[in-house]
Amino acid sequence: MDKFILPEIFSNGVKAFFTRKSLGTDVKKISSILSIKKEDIYFPIQRHTDKVLVVESDLEPKIADAVVTKRRGILVGIQVADCVPILLFDRRKLIIGAVHAGWRGTAAQILKKTIKSMVEHFGSLPEDIAVALGPSIRWSCYRVDSGVKNAICTATGDGRNYVEKSDDGYFVDLSSANVLQAISMGVLEENIWSSHECTYCSPDEYYSYRYSKSHNGSQGGFIGIL
């Protein structure tokens, strides 16, 4: 189980975890460890969009970068290699969600739209939602230009808690920006768990697109009521 990172914020009623490089998004291995069918692990087709997919009966993969569902017996997964993997769980309504938040998704407020979807489709209350943010590229390892920085700040607000000026651009912490976006939607700070591991700083542990300068694999975030 050391291949799993288990956010402490979630209750025993849900299976939620992030993976490292050693397990990645290997459906065969994950299904074997959890004793579930490979067909019961659902991935959206990620395209750095702001689309939130509500999964009901149809498990056909569709383009989206966030998924919410009340369906039991499936494990929802998202794939990342520097971007922020985010898992959500409404403890009262038993609604789950998974989000892939890169800079485009963060600028498009995909986490806020996911929370809004849980509220509108399932009657969730933000104060009942627990949020976990997994390992991602952090702070000084993620340098961006003013255009990217401005897009994220427009979506998130005052950048003092997630932006630092560098000699030739800006350092942005996408995880911290998404924490602020969650809080702005009414999620309680005490209901947010965040990994402090940086994918770029730990290339032996995690896939990092910026470190390897190529798409050579991904780790993931997974959540389900099994």
C-alpha positions in Angstrom: 0.0 0.0 0.0 3.0 2.3 0.1 2.3 2.9 -3.6 -0.8 4.8 -2.5 -0.9 8.3 -0.9 -3.9 8.3 1.4 -5.4 11.7 2.2 -6.3 11.8 5.8 -9.2 14.2 5.2 -11.5 11.4 3.8 -13.7 9.2 5.9 -13.7 5.4 5.8 -16.8 5.4 3.5 -14.8 6.2 0.4 -11.7 4.8 -1.3 -9.4 7.7 -2.2 -5.8 7.8 -3.0 -3.0 9.3 -5.2 -0.3 7.2 -6.8 3.4 7.5 -7.3 5.5 6.6 -10.4 5.8 3.0 -9.2 2.1 2.4 -9.8 1.2 5.3 -12.0 -2.2 4.8 -13.7 -1.7 1.0 -14.3 -5.3 -0.1 -14.4 -4.4 -3.8 -14.2 -2.3 -3.4 -11.1 -4.8 -1.0 -9.4 -7.7 -3.3 -10.1 -5.8 -6.2 -8.7 -4.8 -4.4 -5.5 -8.4 -3.3 -4.9 -10.0 -6.5 -6.1 -12.2 -4.7 -8.7 -12.7 -5.1 -12.4 -10.6 -3.1 -14.8 -13.8 -2.0 -16.5 -14.9 -0.3 -13.3 -12.1 2.2 -13.4 -13.2 5.3 -15.3 -10.9 7.9 -16.9 -12.2 10.9 -18.8 -10.4 12.0 -22.0 -8.3 14.9 -20.6 -7.7 17.9 -22.9 -7.0 20.8 -20.4 -10.6 21.9 -20.7 -13.0 23.3 -18.1 -15.5 20.6 -18.8 -17.1 18.8 -15.9 -18.6 15.4 -16.7 -21.5 14.0 -14.6 -21.2 10.3 -14.8 -24.5 8.4 -14.4 -25.0 5.1 -16.2 -22.8 5.6 -19.3 -19.2 4.7 -18.7 -18.0 5.6 -22.2 -14.9 7.8 -22.0 -15.7 11.4 -22.9 -13.7 14.6 -23.1 -13.6 16.3 -19.7 -11.0 17.3 -17.1 -13.3 16.8 -14.1 -15.8 14.0 -13.2 -18.5 13.9 -10.6 -20.8 11.1 -9.8 -23.0 9.4 -7.2 -22.6 6.0 -8.8 -21.4 3.2 -6.5 -19.0 0.5 -7.5 -16.7 2.5 -9.8 -13.3 4.1 -9.3 -12.9 7.5 -11.0 -9.4 8.4 -12.0 -7.5 11.3 -13.4 -3.9 11.4 -14.8 -1.2 14.0 -14.1 2.5 14.6 -14.6 2.9 18.0 -12.9 -0.7 19.3 -12.9 -2.7 19.2 -9.7 -4.8 16.0 -9.1 -7.8 16.9 -6.9 -10.3 14.6 -5.3 -13.6 15.6 -3.7 -16.1 13.9 -1.4 -19.4 15.1 -0.1 -19.7 13.2 3.2 -23.4 13.7 3.5 -24.7 13.1 0.0 -21.9 10.6 -0.8 -20.9 12.3 -4.1 -17.4 11.9 -5.4 -15.4 14.0 -7.8 -11.9 14.1 -9.5 -10.3 17.0 -11.2 -7.2 17.6 -13.4 -6.1 21.1 -12.8 -3.1 22.4 -14.9 -2.6 26.1 -15.4 -5.3 26.2 -18.1 -7.8 24.4 -15.9 -6.9 26.6 -12.9 -7.3 29.8 -15.0 -10.7 28.4 -16.2 -11.8 27.7 -12.6 -12.3 24.0 -13.2 -12.3 23.2 -9.5 -14.9 25.9 -8.8 -17.0 24.5 -11.7 -16.7 21.0 -10.3 -18.0 22.2 -6.9 -20.8 24.1 -8.6 -21.7 20.9 -10.5 -21.9 18.9 -7.2 -24.2 21.6 -5.8 -26.4 22.0 -8.8 -26.7 18.3 -9.8 -26.8 16.6 -6.4 -27.6 19.3 -3.9 -24.2 19.2 -2.2 -23.4 21.9 0.3 -19.8 23.2 0.0 -19.3 22.9 3.8 -19.9 19.2 3.5 -17.3 18.7 0.8 -13.8 17.4 1.6 -11.0 18.2 -0.9 -7.6 16.6 -1.3 -4.9 18.0 -3.6 -2.2 15.5 -4.6 1.5 15.9 -5.5 2.1 18.5 -8.3 4.8 20.8 -9.5 5.3 23.5 -6.8 6.5 27.1 -6.4 10.0 27.8 -7.7 9.9 24.7 -9.9 7.1 26.2 -11.9 8.1 29.4 -13.7 5.5 31.0 -16.0 5.3 34.2 -18.1 3.0 37.2 -17.2 0.2 35.9 -19.5 -0.2 32.7 -17.6 0.3 34.4 -14.2 -2.4 37.0 -15.1 -4.9 34.4 -16.3 -4.5 32.5 -13.0 -4.8 35.6 -10.9 -7.9 36.8 -12.8 -9.5 33.4 -11.9 -8.2 33.2 -8.3 -7.7 36.7 -7.0 -4.8 38.3 -5.1 -1.7 36.3 -5.9 0.2 37.0 -2.6 -0.3 33.4 -1.5 0.6 31.6 -4.7 2.7 33.9 -6.9 6.3 35.1 -6.5 8.3 37.3 -8.9 11.3 35.7 -10.5 14.1 37.3 -12.5 12.5 36.3 -15.8 8.9 35.7 -15.0 6.8 34.4 -12.1 6.7 31.4 -9.9 3.2 30.1 -9.5 1.9 27.4 -7.0 -1.1 25.9 -8.7 -2.0 23.8 -5.7 -2.3 26.9 -3.4 -4.3 28.7 -6.1 -6.8 25.8 -6.2 -7.0 25.8 -2.4 -8.1 29.4 -2.5 -10.6 28.7 -5.3 -12.1 25.9 -3.2 -12.4 28.2 -0.1 -14.0 30.9 -2.3 -16.7 28.4 -3.1 -17.5 27.8 0.6 -15.3 24.7 1.2 -14.1 24.9 4.8 -10.3 25.3 5.3 -10.3 22.4 7.8 -11.8 20.2 5.1 -8.9 20.6 2.7 -5.9 18.3 2.6 -2.9 19.2 0.5 0.3 17.2 -0.3 3.5 19.2 -0.1 5.4 17.0 -2.4 6.7 18.5 -5.7 6.7 16.3 -8.8 9.6 18.2 -10.4 11.8 17.8 -7.3 11.2 14.1 -7.0 11.7 12.6 -10.5 12.4 9.2 -9.0 9.1 9.2 -7.2 6.9 11.0 -9.7 6.5 11.6 -13.4 7.2 15.3 -14.3 6.7 16.7 -17.7 8.8 19.7 -17.0 11.6 17.6 -15.6 11.7 15.0 -18.4 10.6 17.4 -21.1 8.5 14.6 -22.5 5.3 12.7 -21.9 6.8 9.5 -20.5 4.1 8.5 -18.0 1.7 9.8 -15.4 0.5 9.1 -11.9 -3.0 9.6 -10.8 -5.7 10.5 -8.3 -8.5 8.0 -7.8 -11.7 8.0 -5.8 -14.8 5.7 -5.5 -17.4 4.3 -3.2 -16.7 0.6 -3.8 
